[in-house]
Amino acid sequence: MAASTYDEALRRLLAHEGGYTNHPSDPGGPTNYGITIIDYRKYVKPNATAADVRVMKLDEAKAIYRAKYWAAQRCDELPPGVDDSIFDYGVNSGIGRSGKVLRRVVGLPDNTSVVTNEVLKAVAKRDAKAIVLAINDERLRFLKGLKTWPVFGAGWSRRVAEVKAFSLSLAEHSVAARPQVAAAPAATAAPAKGVVPPPKALKGLVTKGIPAGGAAGGIGFWEWIAAHPYESGAIVLVSASAIGGAVYALNGWHQARQEAPTPNLIPVPI
């Protein structure tokens, strides 16, 4: 809610995220300061490579965090503690998930992840500490259900525990009343994204092309293309449409799994 909440929340988040990584089991791919290559391409450089991510400037990462994770979730308008928990959850697992979890926790429909005025009013009616506990308990259950838990589970457990403890301290004491801030956690938490790994079929669709073998009558592939320009154009259009539709469907399926509710979540009462 206060600016100093963001400063400390960001400092702790960066300690968790660490520097450059490109772990084969991390769905985020090349990542630096917790910013994946996908986010870097989306917000900074559309054609960025892993090398660009490796030399990312800290100020670039901070700008992305402020606009696309903190402000996008209206954390300045959330109670201390709730803001930190939602911010860290959004960075690690996507604001599509963190926003819906916040809605579920306060008993609102999760047909969108947007933090609306209705969400802010529902949060304000409830005990901030209870919301913090509900968010972080749900987060840990979600992470434990991921296929990558055996690889990154120990680090995720530490991270969630530290976020919960710090968020509870914020909820129990106003930021202005705290003369000192506890040291940020050591950078030992796993720098991996807590997301559902994308389906292998999705990667296959976008990497497969038209077979390079002969197309007809024993002639070469390129010779057939040259001899049948109109047919070739039609094949390309149909193939692109089919691949695009399949990718769209798989992406929707993957997003639905990523944002699906975990069992046993009980909304925080008023």
C-alpha positions in Angstrom: 0.0 0.0 0.0 2.9 2.4 0.8 5.8 3.0 -1.5 8.3 1.6 1.0 6.4 -1.7 0.8 7.2 -2.0 -2.8 10.9 -1.1 -2.3 11.4 -3.8 0.3 9.2 -6.3 -1.6 11.3 -5.8 -4.7 14.5 -6.1 -2.8 13.5 -9.5 -1.4 12.1 -10.7 -4.7 15.4 -10.0 -6.5 17.2 -11.9 -3.7 15.0 -14.9 -4.5 15.3 -14.6 -8.2 19.0 -14.2 -8.5 20.9 -13.6 -11.7 21.0 -15.3 -15.1 19.8 -18.9 -15.4 18.7 -21.2 -18.2 17.8 -24.5 -16.4 16.6 -27.2 -18.8 13.7 -28.0 -16.4 12.6 -24.3 -16.0 9.7 -23.5 -18.3 10.7 -19.9 -18.2 13.8 -20.6 -20.3 16.6 -18.0 -20.3 15.9 -15.7 -17.3 17.7 -12.9 -15.6 16.6 -11.1 -12.3 13.5 -13.3 -12.6 12.5 -11.8 -16.0 12.1 -14.5 -18.7 13.0 -14.2 -22.3 9.3 -14.1 -23.1 8.7 -11.1 -20.9 11.9 -9.4 -22.1 10.7 -9.8 -25.7 7.3 -8.5 -24.8 8.3 -5.4 -22.9 11.8 -4.5 -24.1 13.2 -6.2 -27.2 10.9 -8.2 -29.5 13.8 -10.2 -31.1 15.8 -10.7 -27.9 18.1 -13.7 -27.6 19.4 -15.6 -24.6 22.5 -13.4 -24.9 20.4 -10.3 -24.6 18.7 -11.7 -21.5 22.1 -12.5 -20.0 23.2 -8.8 -20.2 19.9 -7.4 -19.2 20.2 -4.2 -17.0 18.8 -4.3 -13.5 16.9 -1.1 -14.2 15.1 -2.8 -17.1 14.0 -5.6 -14.8 12.9 -3.2 -12.1 10.8 -1.2 -14.7 9.1 -4.4 -15.8 8.3 -5.4 -12.2 6.9 -2.1 -11.3 4.6 -1.7 -14.3 3.7 -5.3 -15.3 3.5 -7.0 -11.9 3.1 -4.5 -9.1 1.0 -1.8 -10.8 -0.9 -4.3 -12.9 -2.2 -6.0 -9.8 -2.9 -2.6 -8.1 -0.6 -3.6 -5.2 -0.4 0.0 -4.0 -4.1 -0.3 -3.2 -3.9 -3.6 -1.4 -3.2 -3.9 2.4 0.4 -4.4 3.5 1.3 -8.0 3.4 -1.4 -8.9 0.8 0.4 -6.7 -1.6 3.7 -8.5 -1.1 2.2 -12.0 -1.3 0.3 -11.2 -4.5 3.3 -9.5 -6.1 5.7 -12.4 -5.4 3.1 -15.0 -6.5 2.5 -13.1 -9.8 6.2 -12.9 -10.6 6.8 -16.6 -9.9 3.6 -18.0 -11.4 2.1 -15.3 -13.6 -0.5 -12.6 -12.7 -3.1 -14.6 -14.5 -2.9 -17.1 -11.6 -2.2 -14.7 -8.7 -5.1 -12.5 -9.7 -7.5 -15.4 -9.8 -6.2 -16.8 -6.5 -6.8 -13.5 -4.8 -10.4 -13.5 -6.1 -11.0 -17.1 -4.9 -9.6 -16.2 -1.5 -12.1 -13.4 -1.0 -15.0 -15.4 -2.4 -15.4 -13.7 -5.8 -15.9 -15.4 -9.2 -12.6 -16.2 -10.9 -13.8 -15.6 -14.5 -11.0 -13.0 -14.8 -7.7 -12.3 -13.1 -8.1 -8.5 -13.0 -7.9 -6.8 -9.6 -11.0 -4.7 -9.9 -12.6 -2.3 -7.4 -14.9 -5.1 -6.3 -11.8 -7.1 -5.4 -10.3 -4.2 -3.4 -13.6 -3.8 -1.5 -13.7 -7.5 -0.7 -10.1 -7.6 0.5 -10.7 -4.5 2.7 -13.6 -6.3 4.5 -11.3 -9.2 5.6 -8.4 -9.7 7.9 -5.2 -9.1 6.0 -3.3 -11.8 7.9 -5.9 -14.4 7.1 -5.7 -13.4 3.4 -1.9 -13.7 3.5 -2.1 -17.2 5.0 -4.7 -18.3 2.5 -2.7 -17.1 -0.5 0.6 -18.6 0.6 -1.0 -22.0 1.6 -2.7 -22.2 -1.7 0.5 -21.3 -3.5 2.4 -24.1 -1.9 -0.3 -26.6 -2.7 -0.2 -25.5 -6.4 3.6 -25.7 -6.6 3.6 -29.2 -5.0 1.3 -30.3 -7.8 3.7 -29.3 -10.6 5.9 -31.9 -12.4 8.9 -29.7 -11.7 8.4 -29.9 -7.9 11.1 -32.7 -7.5 13.6 -30.4 -9.1 12.7 -27.0 -7.6 10.5 -27.9 -4.6 13.1 -27.3 -1.9 13.7 -23.8 -3.1 10.1 -23.0 -3.7 9.3 -24.2 -0.1 11.8 -21.8 1.3 10.6 -18.9 -0.9 7.0 -19.3 0.0 7.8 -19.7 3.7 9.9 -16.5 3.6 7.3 -14.5 1.7 4.6 -15.6 4.1 6.6 -14.6 7.1 7.5 -11.2 5.7 3.9 -10.6 4.5 2.6 -11.5 7.9 5.0 -9.0 9.5 3.7 -6.3 7.2 0.1 -7.2 7.9 0.7 -7.1 11.7 2.6 -3.8 11.7 2.2 -0.8 9.4 5.2 -0.1 7.3 5.6 3.4 8.8 5.7 1.9 12.3 8.6 -0.4 11.4 11.9 1.3 12.2 14.0 -1.5 10.8 13.5 -4.0 8.1 14.7 -7.6 8.4 17.5 -8.6 6.1 16.5 -10.0 2.7 16.7 -13.8 2.3 19.9 -15.3 1.0 19.7 -16.1 -2.7 19.2 -19.8 -2.1 15.6 -20.2 -3.4 15.2 -21.9 -6.7 15.3 -19.3 -9.5 12.6 -21.2 -11.5 9.1 -20.2 -12.6 6.3 -21.9 -10.7 4.2 -22.6 -13.8 2.7 -25.6 -15.5 5.2 -26.8 -18.1 4.0 -26.2 -21.7 2.9 -29.4 -23.5 5.5 -31.0 -25.7 3.1 -31.1 -28.6 3.0 -27.3 -28.6 6.8 -27.2 -29.2 6.5 -29.9 -31.9 3.8 -28.0 -33.8 5.8 -24.8 -34.1 9.1 -26.6 -35.1 7.7 -29.1 -37.6 7.5 -28.0 -41.2 6.6 -29.5 -44.6 8.6 -32.7 -45.2 11.7 -32.2 -47.2 11.3 -35.3 -49.3 10.0 -35.6 -52.8 6.5 -34.3 -53.3 5.3 -36.1 -56.5 6.5 -38.3 -59.4 10.0 -38.7 -58.1 10.9 -35.0 -58.7 12.7 -33.0 -56.0 10.8 -30.9 -53.4 11.9 -27.5 -54.6 11.3 -28.5 -58.2 7.7 -29.4 -57.4 7.2 -26.1 -55.6 8.5 -24.2 -58.6 6.2 -26.1 -60.9 3.1 -25.7 -58.8 3.2 -22.1 -57.4 -0.6 -21.8 -56.8 -0.9 -25.3 -55.2 2.1 -24.5 -53.0 0.6 -21.2 -51.9 -2.7 -23.0 -51.0 -0.8 -25.7 -49.0 1.1 -23.0 -47.1 -2.0 -21.2 -46.2 -3.9 -24.3 -45.1 -0.9 -25.6 -43.1 -0.4 -22.2 -41.4 -4.1 -22.0 -40.5 -4.1 -25.6 -39.1 -0.9 -25.0 -37.1 -2.1 -21.7 -35.9 -5.4 -23.2 -34.7 -3.8 -26.1 -33.0 -1.3 -23.8 -31.3 -4.1 -21.5 -30.1 -6.1 -24.5 -28.8 -3.1 -25.9 -26.9 -2.2 -22.5 -25.5 -5.7 -22.1 -24.2 -5.6 -25.6 -22.7 -2.2 -24.8 -21.1 -3.5 -21.5 -19.7 -6.6 -23.1 -18.2 -4.4 -25.7 -16.4 -2.0 -22.9 -15.2 -4.8 -20.9 -13.7 -7.0 -23.7 -12.5 -8.1 -23.7 -8.8 -6.3 -26.0 -6.3 -8.5 -28.2 -4.1 -9.4 -27.4 -0.5 -9.3 -23.6 -0.8 -11.7 -22.1 1.7 -12.5 -18.4 1.1 -11.6 -16.1 4.0 -14.8 -15.0 5.8 -15.7 -11.4 6.5 
